[in-house]
Amino acid sequence: MWHEENNELVKEYQFQDFLQAFGFLTQVAMLSEKHNHHPHITNVYNKVTLRLSTHDAGNVVTPKDHQLAADIDKLAFVVYMI
């Protein structure tokens, strides 16, 4: 579940291995380009942490962040069933 922390939406995903995590990140990158909104990404082996905030609005959480978060969750569920 996404949660708000320090003016960011934050969520950690865990995958079976590094390749699956990296594949997810590749798809998140393409989705982010479509949204023209890009997360802060941390990846350590099979764990991916995403942080969203809107820089143009002063680095706070906006509807733009919530929409991208929802679309990332759809991607994670449809492709990876998580």
Buried (B, 14 or more C-beta within 10 A) or exposed (E): EBEEEEBBBBBEBEBEEEEBBEBBBEBBEEBBEEBEBEBEEEBEEBEBBBBBBBEEEEEEBBEBBEEBBEBBBEBBEEEBEE
